[in-house]
Amino acid sequence: MSLIRSLFTVKPIEASLSANDNLRRTLGLRDLIVLGVGAVIGAGIFVITGQAAAEHAGPALTISFVLAGLAAALAALSYAEFAAMLPVSGSAYVYAYATFGELLAWFIGWNVVAEYLLAVSSVAVGWSGYGVGLLHSLGIDMPAVLSNAPLAFRDGHFVATGAWINLPALLVVAAITALLYAGTRQSTAFASVVVALKVLVVILFVVFGLQYIDTSLWHPYVPPSQGGDHYGWAGVFRAATSVFYAYIGFDAVATAAQETRNPQQNVPAGILISLAICTVLYIVVAAVLTGLVPYPQLATAEPVATALAAHPPLAWLKLLTQVGAVAGLTSVILVMHMGLARILYSMAGDGLLPRTFGAVHERFRTPHRTTLLVGTIGGLLAAVFPLSLLGDLLSMGTLLAFATVCIGVLVLRRTRPELPRGFRVPAAPVVCSLGVLVCLFLLAQMNLGNWMLLAGWTVLGMLIYVGYGYRHSRLRSGTR
């Protein structure tokens, strides 16, 4: 087999389906919806909404969420078809392996690793902002040098902030790692409680916030351009890219397919239901938030609490919002952490990463080594880097993965039309093509500095593949 041909060796779907299933199937449809909502309703709604409105879109943030939601919905339909056809751990990485071959599967898998790793870290940073705010409301002040990132990313380069470490962000990742180490079922039971709490908080914010909306704050709806992507329609599109990562929860549902009962039906349903619930909540919250205070005032670590603080009769809700945000962001970290550990587990099972990462704990039946690895690296990133940088890079990795899955559906429709599909994308040529175009359009809104960081991550991934994955691939060595 030639070198070029071997790099594009496709892993048969039958091989993925017949692989040893060492993970315990304990999750039902309700659990998957909890995972999806738990991942989506988090930093996007409690943190990024304020920053995106203040820095890019103003009141037109609602349009940004509609655009990001459209891209997510188009990709979600493609994910649902793949998840019903190939209900195993690994998500976009496994789908790419079955359609484009090993090299592109590694490229997508490596970007999905970045996607989830940055999700863990960025949401932990958001958790820190609300956690510190909650402590302040309770009369406890944490030193700024221990609760902020020591580095900021401005104009394409890093600068020191004077802080030492974001300690709360590091500690919450450590706690979630310990919980996930002990078992998936225990983790989803915990997530069910915090998801119910944060959805209640979001609903209360909308219901009571509507009474204090000043519609004059929505004018002009699209603020005049201040240059670059600061307001104007360029800002609306840029904000859509920034908030896009908030929609990756349904991707986390797909990664749990191998631990799901009746995955052919439950996974597609979990993906689409969780996305629909969260898209509506995002748009409504963005409208209320920008109607409570002037949008430039929302550039804080806890914008929802900031908006409530501007209206004294809502002071009681501010404290509850801080509690709900802390709980809600905790569940997002849990779901993203869980998803990444299982993606690494799948890559190790294919021989592209060291076999040790494919180990399953004898007692807990969880991929414990990848869980510890994600916790260590994710915690360190959260302790050092700011939310704005982590969120942008996360969105880029997500968009690349989503575009690939949309293309993959069309490829498999031609190459393997006989495969049973529990769910089919309606009008697939149109829907999938639109999904790719919207994802690429949002990617084009990123600045050069972010593209350079993504390029650096890609080079690192290629070095790992050349140095280890290519030589140890189980597919090409015939051990599968």
C-alpha positions in Angstrom: 0.0 0.0 0.0 1.4 3.4 -1.0 2.1 6.0 1.7 -0.6 8.4 0.4 -3.2 5.7 0.1 -2.4 4.4 3.6 -3.0 7.8 5.1 -6.5 7.8 3.8 -7.4 4.3 4.8 -11.0 4.3 5.9 -12.0 2.4 9.0 -15.0 0.2 8.2 -18.1 1.0 10.1 -18.6 -2.6 10.9 -15.2 -2.6 12.7 -16.3 0.3 15.0 -19.6 -1.4 15.7 -18.0 -4.8 16.5 -15.2 -3.4 18.7 -15.1 -4.5 22.3 -17.7 -2.6 24.3 -16.0 -2.1 27.7 -18.1 0.9 28.8 -21.3 0.3 30.8 -24.6 1.3 29.1 -26.5 3.1 31.8 -27.8 6.3 30.0 -31.4 6.8 28.8 -33.0 9.6 26.8 -33.6 11.7 29.9 -30.0 11.4 30.8 -28.9 12.5 27.3 -31.1 15.5 27.4 -29.6 16.4 30.8 -26.1 16.0 29.3 -27.0 18.2 26.3 -28.7 21.0 28.3 -26.0 20.6 31.0 -23.4 21.3 28.4 -25.1 24.1 26.5 -26.6 26.2 29.3 -23.4 27.4 30.9 -20.7 29.9 30.1 -22.5 30.9 26.9 -25.6 32.1 28.7 -24.0 33.3 32.0 -20.7 34.9 30.7 -20.2 35.0 26.9 -23.6 36.8 26.3 -22.4 39.9 28.1 -18.9 40.0 26.6 -20.2 39.4 23.1 -22.8 42.2 23.4 -20.4 44.7 25.0 -17.5 44.0 22.6 -19.1 43.0 19.3 -22.9 43.1 18.7 -24.8 45.2 21.2 -28.5 44.4 21.3 -28.1 42.6 17.9 -26.6 39.7 19.9 -30.0 38.0 19.5 -29.2 37.9 15.7 -25.8 36.4 16.5 -27.5 33.6 18.5 -29.9 32.9 15.7 -27.0 32.6 13.2 -25.0 30.4 15.5 -28.1 28.4 16.3 -28.7 27.9 12.6 -25.2 26.5 12.1 -25.6 24.3 15.1 -29.0 23.0 14.0 -27.7 22.1 10.5 -24.7 20.3 12.1 -27.0 18.6 14.7 -29.1 16.9 12.0 -25.9 15.5 10.5 -24.7 14.4 13.9 -28.0 12.7 14.6 -27.8 10.6 11.4 -24.2 9.5 12.2 -25.0 8.8 15.9 -27.9 6.5 14.9 -25.8 4.7 12.3 -22.6 4.6 14.4 -23.5 4.7 18.1 -20.0 4.5 19.6 -17.7 6.8 21.6 -15.7 9.3 19.7 -18.2 11.6 17.9 -16.7 13.6 14.9 -13.4 11.7 15.1 -15.1 8.3 14.6 -17.3 9.7 11.9 -14.4 11.2 10.0 -12.5 7.9 10.3 -15.4 6.1 8.6 -15.6 8.6 5.7 -12.3 10.4 5.0 -9.6 8.0 6.3 -7.1 8.0 9.0 -5.2 11.3 8.4 -8.2 13.5 8.2 -9.7 11.6 11.2 -6.7 12.4 13.2 -6.8 16.1 12.1 -10.5 16.3 13.1 -10.0 14.3 16.3 -7.1 16.5 17.3 -9.3 19.6 16.8 -12.1 18.0 18.7 -9.6 17.3 21.6 -8.9 21.1 21.5 -12.6 21.8 21.4 -13.4 19.8 24.5 -10.2 20.7 26.4 -10.8 24.4 25.9 -14.4 23.9 26.9 -13.4 22.5 30.2 -10.9 25.3 30.7 -13.0 28.2 29.5 -16.1 27.2 31.5 -14.0 26.8 34.6 -12.8 30.4 34.1 -16.4 31.5 33.9 -17.2 29.4 37.0 -14.5 31.3 38.8 -16.0 34.7 37.9 -19.4 33.8 39.3 -17.9 31.8 42.3 -15.9 34.8 43.4 -18.9 37.0 42.9 -21.0 34.7 45.1 -18.4 34.7 47.8 -18.4 38.5 47.7 -22.2 38.5 48.1 -21.7 36.4 51.2 -19.2 38.8 52.6 -16.0 36.8 51.6 -13.5 38.5 49.3 -10.9 36.5 47.4 -7.7 38.2 46.5 -7.6 39.3 42.9 -4.1 37.8 42.4 -5.6 34.3 43.2 -8.7 34.6 41.1 -7.7 35.9 37.7 -5.6 34.7 34.7 -1.9 35.8 34.9 -1.9 36.1 31.1 -4.1 38.0 28.6 -4.1 37.8 24.8 -4.2 41.3 23.1 -3.4 42.2 19.5 -2.0 38.8 18.7 0.4 38.4 21.7 0.4 37.6 25.4 0.8 40.2 28.1 1.1 39.7 31.9 -1.9 40.9 34.0 -0.2 40.9 37.4 -2.3 38.1 38.8 -0.7 34.9 40.0 -3.2 32.1 39.3 -6.9 31.5 38.8 -7.2 29.2 41.8 -11.0 28.7 41.8 -10.9 27.6 38.2 -8.2 25.0 38.9 -10.0 23.7 42.0 -13.3 23.1 40.3 -11.7 21.1 37.5 -9.9 19.0 40.1 -13.3 18.3 41.8 -15.0 17.3 38.6 -12.2 15.0 37.7 -12.6 13.1 41.0 -16.3 12.8 40.4 -15.9 11.5 36.8 -13.2 9.0 37.9 -15.8 7.4 40.2 -18.4 6.7 37.5 -20.7 8.0 34.7 -24.0 7.2 36.4 -23.0 9.1 39.5 -21.9 12.0 37.4 -25.2 12.2 35.4 -27.2 12.0 38.6 -25.3 15.0 39.9 -25.8 16.8 36.6 -29.6 16.3 36.7 -29.8 18.2 40.0 -27.7 21.2 38.8 -29.3 21.3 35.4 -32.7 21.7 37.0 -31.4 24.4 39.2 -29.8 26.5 36.5 -32.8 26.2 34.1 -35.0 27.4 36.9 -32.6 30.4 37.4 -32.7 31.2 33.7 -36.5 31.1 33.6 -36.7 33.3 36.7 -34.3 35.8 35.2 -36.4 36.0 32.1 -39.8 36.2 33.9 -38.8 38.9 36.4 -36.3 40.7 34.1 -39.1 41.3 31.5 -40.7 43.7 34.0 -37.7 46.0 34.0 -36.8 46.1 30.3 -36.1 49.5 28.8 -36.8 49.1 25.1 -34.8 52.3 24.4 -31.7 50.3 25.2 -32.3 48.2 22.0 -31.9 51.3 19.8 -30.0 51.3 17.6 -30.5 47.5 17.4 -27.3 47.1 15.4 -24.9 49.8 16.8 -22.8 51.8 14.4 -19.4 50.3 13.5 -16.5 51.5 15.7 -14.0 49.8 13.4 -13.1 46.2 12.8 -15.6 43.8 14.4 -16.6 46.3 17.1 -20.4 46.7 16.4 -22.0 47.0 12.9 -22.8 43.8 11.0 -19.2 42.8 11.2 -19.6 42.7 15.0 -22.8 40.7 14.7 -21.1 38.0 12.7 -18.0 38.1 15.0 -20.3 37.7 18.0 -21.9 34.7 16.3 -18.5 33.0 16.1 -17.7 33.9 19.7 -20.9 32.4 21.1 -20.9 29.4 18.8 -19.0 27.2 21.2 -22.0 27.5 23.6 -23.9 25.1 21.3 -21.5 22.1 21.5 -23.6 20.3 24.1 -25.3 18.1 21.5 -21.8 17.0 20.4 -21.3 15.8 24.0 -24.5 13.7 23.7 -22.9 11.9 20.7 -19.8 11.1 22.6 -21.9 9.2 25.2 -23.4 6.9 22.6 -21.4 3.9 23.7 -22.8 4.3 27.2 -26.4 4.7 26.1 -29.3 2.2 26.1 -31.0 1.9 22.6 -28.6 4.5 21.2 -30.0 4.4 17.6 -33.2 6.1 18.9 -32.1 7.9 22.1 -29.0 9.7 20.8 -30.6 11.5 17.8 -33.6 12.4 20.0 -31.2 13.7 22.8 -29.2 15.8 20.3 -32.2 17.5 18.7 -34.3 18.0 21.8 -31.4 19.5 23.9 -30.4 21.8 21.1 -34.0 23.1 20.6 -34.5 23.8 24.3 -31.2 25.7 24.6 -31.5 27.8 21.4 -34.8 29.3 22.6 -33.3 30.1 26.0 -30.2 31.7 24.6 -32.2 34.1 22.3 -34.6 35.1 25.0 -31.9 35.7 27.6 -29.8 37.8 25.2 -32.9 40.0 24.6 -33.6 40.5 28.3 -30.0 41.1 29.2 -29.5 43.9 26.7 -32.8 45.4 27.7 -31.9 45.7 31.4 -28.6 47.7 31.2 -26.7 49.5 28.4 -24.7 46.8 26.6 -21.3 48.4 27.2 -21.8 47.7 30.9 -22.0 43.9 30.3 -18.3 43.4 29.9 -17.9 41.8 33.3 -17.1 38.3 34.6 -20.7 37.9 35.7 -22.9 39.9 33.3 -26.3 38.4 34.3 -25.6 39.3 37.9 -24.4 42.8 36.8 -27.7 43.4 34.9 -29.7 42.3 38.0 -27.7 44.5 40.3 -28.7 47.6 38.3 -32.3 47.0 39.5 -32.6 47.0 43.3 -35.9 45.2 43.4 -34.2 42.2 41.7 -31.4 42.0 44.3 -32.8 38.8 45.7 -32.5 37.2 42.2 -28.9 38.3 41.8 -27.8 36.0 44.6 -29.9 33.1 43.3 -28.5 33.7 39.8 -24.9 33.5 41.2 -25.8 30.2 42.9 -27.4 28.9 39.7 -24.6 30.0 37.5 -22.0 28.3 39.8 -24.1 25.1 39.7 -24.8 25.3 36.0 -21.2 25.9 35.0 -20.2 23.0 37.1 -22.4 20.7 35.0 -20.9 22.0 31.8 -17.4 21.3 33.0 -18.6 17.8 33.9 -20.1 17.0 30.5 -17.2 18.4 28.5 -14.7 16.6 30.7 -16.6 13.4 30.3 -16.8 13.8 26.5 -13.1 14.4 26.0 -12.1 11.5 28.1 -14.1 9.2 25.8 -12.8 10.7 22.6 -9.2 10.1 23.8 -10.4 6.6 24.8 -11.5 5.9 21.2 -8.3 7.3 19.7 -6.2 5.1 21.9 -8.3 2.1 21.0 -7.4 2.8 17.3 -3.7 2.9 18.2 -3.3 6.6 17.4 -2.6 7.4 21.0 -0.7 5.2 23.5 -2.6 2.1 24.7 -2.6 3.3 28.3 -5.2 5.9 27.4 -7.6 3.1 26.4 -7.6 1.5 29.8 -10.9 1.2 31.7 -11.0 1.1 35.5 -11.7 -2.4 36.8 -14.2 -1.3 39.4 -15.7 1.9 38.1 -15.7 0.9 34.4 -14.6 4.5 33.4 -11.7 5.6 31.2 -9.9 6.7 34.3 -6.5 7.6 32.8 -7.9 9.9 30.2 -10.1 11.4 32.8 -7.0 12.3 34.9 -5.2 13.6 31.8 -8.0 15.9 30.9 -8.3 17.1 34.4 -4.6 17.9 34.7 -4.2 19.8 31.4 -7.7 21.5 31.5 -7.1 22.7 35.1 -3.7 24.2 34.2 -5.1 26.0 31.2 -8.0 27.4 33.3 -5.5 28.6 35.9 -3.4 30.6 33.4 -5.4 31.8 30.4 -8.4 34.2 30.0 -11.9 33.3 28.9 -11.9 35.4 25.7 -8.9 33.5 24.2 -10.1 30.1 25.3 -13.6 30.7 24.0 -12.5 31.8 20.5 -10.2 28.9 20.0 -12.9 26.5 21.2 -15.3 27.9 18.6 -12.8 27.4 15.8 -12.3 23.7 16.7 -16.0 23.2 17.0 -16.8 24.8 13.6 -14.2 22.6 11.9 -15.6 19.5 13.4 -19.2 20.4 12.5 -18.3 21.2 8.9 -16.6 17.8 8.6 -19.6 15.9 9.9 -21.9 17.7 7.5 -19.7 16.6 4.6 -19.4 13.1 6.0 -23.1 12.5 5.8 -23.0 13.2 2.0 -20.0 11.0 1.5 -21.5 8.0 3.3 -24.8 8.5 1.4 -22.8 7.7 -1.8 -20.3 5.2 -0.5 -22.5 3.2 1.9 -26.1 3.7 0.9 -27.1 0.3 2.2 -26.3 1.0 5.9 -29.3 1.1 8.2 -30.0 4.7 9.3 -32.3 5.1 12.3 -32.4 8.8 11.5 -31.9 10.5 8.1 -31.1 14.2 7.4 -34.1 15.6 5.5 -33.1 17.1 2.1 -29.5 16.1 2.9 -27.7 17.8 -0.1 -29.2 21.1 0.8 -29.0 20.9 4.6 -25.5 19.5 4.8 -24.2 22.0 2.2 -25.7 24.9 4.1 -24.2 23.5 7.3 -20.7 23.5 5.8 -21.1 27.0 4.3 -22.4 28.6 7.5 -19.6 27.0 9.6 -16.9 28.2 7.1 -18.5 31.7 7.1 -18.2 31.9 10.9 -14.7 30.6 10.8 -13.7 33.4 8.5 -14.7 36.0 11.1 -11.7 35.0 13.4 -8.6 37.2 13.5 -5.1 36.2 12.4 -3.8 35.7 16.0 -6.4 33.0 16.6 -5.6 31.3 13.3 -1.9 31.2 14.2 -2.6 29.6 17.5 -4.9 27.0 15.8 -2.1 26.4 13.3 0.4 25.8 16.1 -2.0 23.3 17.7 -2.4 21.5 14.4 1.4 21.3 13.9 1.7 19.7 17.3 -1.0 17.2 16.5 0.7 16.2 13.2 4.0 15.7 15.0 2.3 13.3 17.4 0.6 11.5 14.5 3.9 11.1 12.6 5.9 10.2 15.7 3.4 7.7 17.2 0.0 7.3 15.6 1.1 6.4 12.0 3.4 3.6 13.3 0.9 2.2 15.8 -2.4 2.4 13.9 -4.3 -0.8 14.5 -6.3 -0.4 11.3 -3.4 -0.3 9.0 -1.4 -3.0 10.9 -4.3 -5.4 10.5 -5.0 -5.9 14.2 -8.6 -4.8 13.9 
